Amino acid sequence: MDMVEVSIDSIRVSLVSHHRIVVLKDGDDRYLPIWIGPFEADAITIALQGGDVARPLTHDLMRNLIAMTGASAQHILVSELRDDIFFAHLVLDVNGRHVEVDSRPSDAIALAVRLKCPIYVSDSVMEKASITPSVSMETVTAEEAEKLSAFRDLIEDLDLSDLDSESDHPKLED
């Protein structure tokens, strides 16, 4: 499977609901928005900002379990988009054995930040769901508009003018 490495560009808050979006960015300035829950958004943000919590969060527990068993994280992969639902895998090396663990993308990303491992997205997912902010909505074909239909309201409400700015940490916007 061909895949592209991405970084976490930002975590955005919907202005009309409690939902969050993690925005992944590849080297070609394509952005992949993935809807996530508020708890997962907080878990990712806390880890990215190096925040301390009094007791381990679930993702911290998982990181500790992986480390204590002698496994190491190779990468995470957002592998599939089916019926507007993203699927991911945490790829581990367990005593020389390749192991893939099914995961929600939000949990995999929260672990990747803690484990300091790369985040990849399959080429097919990037083709189906990524957006390029410089593309005017007037130039989008009917087929591309259909691909973006799940994100139509999000795209229309987002201010993407700051996506090209360099940032060490994701932005949490209200």
Contacts in CASP RR format, 6 or more apart in sequence:
PFRMAT RR
TARGET T0000
AUTHOR 0000-0000-0000
METHOD contacts of the structure
MODEL  1
MDMVEVSIDSIRVSLVSHHRIVVLKDGDDRYLPIWIGPFEADAITIALQG
GDVARPLTHDLMRNLIAMTGASAQHILVSELRDDIFFAHLVLDVNGRHVE
VDSRPSDAIALAVRLKCPIYVSDSVMEKASITPSVSMETVTAEEAEKLSA
FRDLIEDLDLSDLDSESDHPKLED
1 77 0 8 1.000
1 79 0 8 1.000
1 122 0 8 1.000
1 123 0 8 1.000
2 122 0 8 1.000
2 123 0 8 1.000
3 77 0 8 1.000
3 120 0 8 1.000
3 121 0 8 1.000
3 122 0 8 1.000
3 123 0 8 1.000
4 26 0 8 1.000
4 27 0 8 1.000
4 120 0 8 1.000
4 121 0 8 1.000
4 123 0 8 1.000
4 126 0 8 1.000
5 26 0 8 1.000
5 27 0 8 1.000
5 118 0 8 1.000
5 119 0 8 1.000
5 120 0 8 1.000
6 24 0 8 1.000
6 25 0 8 1.000
6 26 0 8 1.000
6 27 0 8 1.000
6 32 0 8 1.000
6 119 0 8 1.000
6 120 0 8 1.000
6 121 0 8 1.000
7 24 0 8 1.000
7 25 0 8 1.000
7 119 0 8 1.000
8 22 0 8 1.000
8 23 0 8 1.000
8 24 0 8 1.000
8 25 0 8 1.000
8 44 0 8 1.000
8 48 0 8 1.000
8 109 0 8 1.000
8 113 0 8 1.000
8 119 0 8 1.000
8 170 0 8 1.000
9 23 0 8 1.000
9 24 0 8 1.000
9 25 0 8 1.000
9 31 0 8 1.000
9 163 0 8 1.000
9 170 0 8 1.000
10 22 0 8 1.000
10 23 0 8 1.000
10 163 0 8 1.000
10 167 0 8 1.000
10 170 0 8 1.000
10 171 0 8 1.000
10 173 0 8 1.000
11 20 0 8 1.000
11 21 0 8 1.000
11 22 0 8 1.000
11 23 0 8 1.000
11 41 0 8 1.000
11 44 0 8 1.000
11 45 0 8 1.000
11 170 0 8 1.000
11 171 0 8 1.000
11 172 0 8 1.000
12 20 0 8 1.000
12 21 0 8 1.000
12 23 0 8 1.000
12 33 0 8 1.000
12 158 0 8 1.000
12 171 0 8 1.000
12 172 0 8 1.000
12 173 0 8 1.000
13 19 0 8 1.000
13 20 0 8 1.000
13 21 0 8 1.000
13 41 0 8 1.000
13 172 0 8 1.000
13 173 0 8 1.000
13 174 0 8 1.000
14 20 0 8 1.000
14 21 0 8 1.000
14 154 0 8 1.000
14 157 0 8 1.000
15 157 0 8 1.000
15 174 0 8 1.000
16 153 0 8 1.000
16 157 0 8 1.000
18 38 0 8 1.000
19 35 0 8 1.000
19 36 0 8 1.000
19 37 0 8 1.000
19 38 0 8 1.000
20 35 0 8 1.000
20 36 0 8 1.000
20 37 0 8 1.000
20 38 0 8 1.000
20 40 0 8 1.000
20 41 0 8 1.000
21 33 0 8 1.000
21 34 0 8 1.000
21 35 0 8 1.000
21 36 0 8 1.000
21 154 0 8 1.000
22 33 0 8 1.000
22 34 0 8 1.000
22 36 0 8 1.000
22 41 0 8 1.000
22 44 0 8 1.000
22 105 0 8 1.000
22 106 0 8 1.000
22 109 0 8 1.000
23 31 0 8 1.000
23 32 0 8 1.000
23 33 0 8 1.000
23 34 0 8 1.000
23 163 0 8 1.000
24 31 0 8 1.000
24 32 0 8 1.000
24 34 0 8 1.000
24 78 0 8 1.000
24 109 0 8 1.000
24 119 0 8 1.000
24 121 0 8 1.000
25 31 0 8 1.000
25 32 0 8 1.000
25 163 0 8 1.000
26 32 0 8 1.000
26 121 0 8 1.000
26 126 0 8 1.000
26 130 0 8 1.000
29 132 0 8 1.000
29 133 0 8 1.000
29 134 0 8 1.000
29 164 0 8 1.000
30 126 0 8 1.000
30 130 0 8 1.000
30 131 0 8 1.000
30 132 0 8 1.000
31 130 0 8 1.000
31 131 0 8 1.000
31 132 0 8 1.000
31 133 0 8 1.000
31 160 0 8 1.000
31 163 0 8 1.000
32 78 0 8 1.000
32 121 0 8 1.000
32 125 0 8 1.000
32 126 0 8 1.000
32 129 0 8 1.000
32 130 0 8 1.000
32 131 0 8 1.000
33 129 0 8 1.000
33 131 0 8 1.000
33 151 0 8 1.000
33 154 0 8 1.000
33 155 0 8 1.000
34 78 0 8 1.000
34 86 0 8 1.000
34 105 0 8 1.000
34 106 0 8 1.000
35 154 0 8 1.000
36 44 0 8 1.000
36 105 0 8 1.000
36 106 0 8 1.000
36 109 0 8 1.000
37 106 0 8 1.000
40 104 0 8 1.000
40 106 0 8 1.000
40 107 0 8 1.000
40 109 0 8 1.000
40 110 0 8 1.000
41 106 0 8 1.000
41 172 0 8 1.000
43 57 0 8 1.000
43 58 0 8 1.000
43 59 0 8 1.000
43 110 0 8 1.000
44 106 0 8 1.000
44 109 0 8 1.000
44 110 0 8 1.000
44 113 0 8 1.000
44 170 0 8 1.000
45 170 0 8 1.000
45 172 0 8 1.000
46 53 0 8 1.000
46 57 0 8 1.000
47 59 0 8 1.000
47 110 0 8 1.000
47 113 0 8 1.000
47 114 0 8 1.000
48 113 0 8 1.000
48 169 0 8 1.000
48 170 0 8 1.000
49 169 0 8 1.000
53 60 0 8 1.000
56 64 0 8 1.000
59 107 0 8 1.000
59 110 0 8 1.000
59 111 0 8 1.000
59 114 0 8 1.000
60 114 0 8 1.000
62 111 0 8 1.000
63 111 0 8 1.000
63 114 0 8 1.000
63 115 0 8 1.000
66 72 0 8 1.000
66 73 0 8 1.000
66 92 0 8 1.000
66 111 0 8 1.000
66 115 0 8 1.000
69 94 0 8 1.000
70 94 0 8 1.000
70 95 0 8 1.000
71 92 0 8 1.000
71 93 0 8 1.000
71 94 0 8 1.000
71 95 0 8 1.000
71 99 0 8 1.000
72 92 0 8 1.000
72 93 0 8 1.000
73 90 0 8 1.000
73 91 0 8 1.000
73 92 0 8 1.000
73 111 0 8 1.000
73 112 0 8 1.000
73 115 0 8 1.000
73 117 0 8 1.000
74 91 0 8 1.000
74 92 0 8 1.000
74 93 0 8 1.000
74 98 0 8 1.000
74 117 0 8 1.000
75 91 0 8 1.000
75 112 0 8 1.000
75 117 0 8 1.000
75 118 0 8 1.000
75 119 0 8 1.000
75 120 0 8 1.000
76 88 0 8 1.000
76 89 0 8 1.000
76 90 0 8 1.000
76 91 0 8 1.000
76 103 0 8 1.000
76 108 0 8 1.000
76 109 0 8 1.000
76 111 0 8 1.000
76 112 0 8 1.000
76 117 0 8 1.000
76 118 0 8 1.000
76 119 0 8 1.000
76 120 0 8 1.000
77 88 0 8 1.000
77 89 0 8 1.000
77 91 0 8 1.000
77 108 0 8 1.000
77 120 0 8 1.000
77 121 0 8 1.000
77 122 0 8 1.000
78 86 0 8 1.000
78 87 0 8 1.000
78 88 0 8 1.000
78 105 0 8 1.000
78 108 0 8 1.000
78 119 0 8 1.000
78 120 0 8 1.000
78 121 0 8 1.000
78 122 0 8 1.000
78 125 0 8 1.000
79 87 0 8 1.000
79 88 0 8 1.000
79 89 0 8 1.000
79 122 0 8 1.000
79 125 0 8 1.000
80 86 0 8 1.000
80 87 0 8 1.000
80 122 0 8 1.000
80 124 0 8 1.000
80 125 0 8 1.000
81 87 0 8 1.000
81 124 0 8 1.000
81 125 0 8 1.000
81 128 0 8 1.000
81 129 0 8 1.000
84 150 0 8 1.000
86 104 0 8 1.000
86 105 0 8 1.000
86 125 0 8 1.000
86 129 0 8 1.000
87 102 0 8 1.000
87 105 0 8 1.000
88 102 0 8 1.000
88 103 0 8 1.000
88 104 0 8 1.000
88 105 0 8 1.000
88 107 0 8 1.000
88 108 0 8 1.000
88 109 0 8 1.000
89 100 0 8 1.000
89 101 0 8 1.000
89 102 0 8 1.000
89 103 0 8 1.000
89 108 0 8 1.000
90 100 0 8 1.000
90 101 0 8 1.000
90 103 0 8 1.000
90 108 0 8 1.000
90 111 0 8 1.000
90 112 0 8 1.000
91 98 0 8 1.000
91 99 0 8 1.000
91 100 0 8 1.000
91 101 0 8 1.000
92 98 0 8 1.000
92 99 0 8 1.000
92 100 0 8 1.000
92 101 0 8 1.000
93 99 0 8 1.000
103 111 0 8 1.000
108 119 0 8 1.000
109 119 0 8 1.000
112 118 0 8 1.000
112 119 0 8 1.000
128 147 0 8 1.000
129 147 0 8 1.000
129 148 0 8 1.000
129 150 0 8 1.000
129 151 0 8 1.000
131 148 0 8 1.000
131 151 0 8 1.000
131 155 0 8 1.000
133 160 0 8 1.000
133 163 0 8 1.000
133 164 0 8 1.000
137 155 0 8 1.000
140 148 0 8 1.000
148 155 0 8 1.000
162 171 0 8 1.000
END
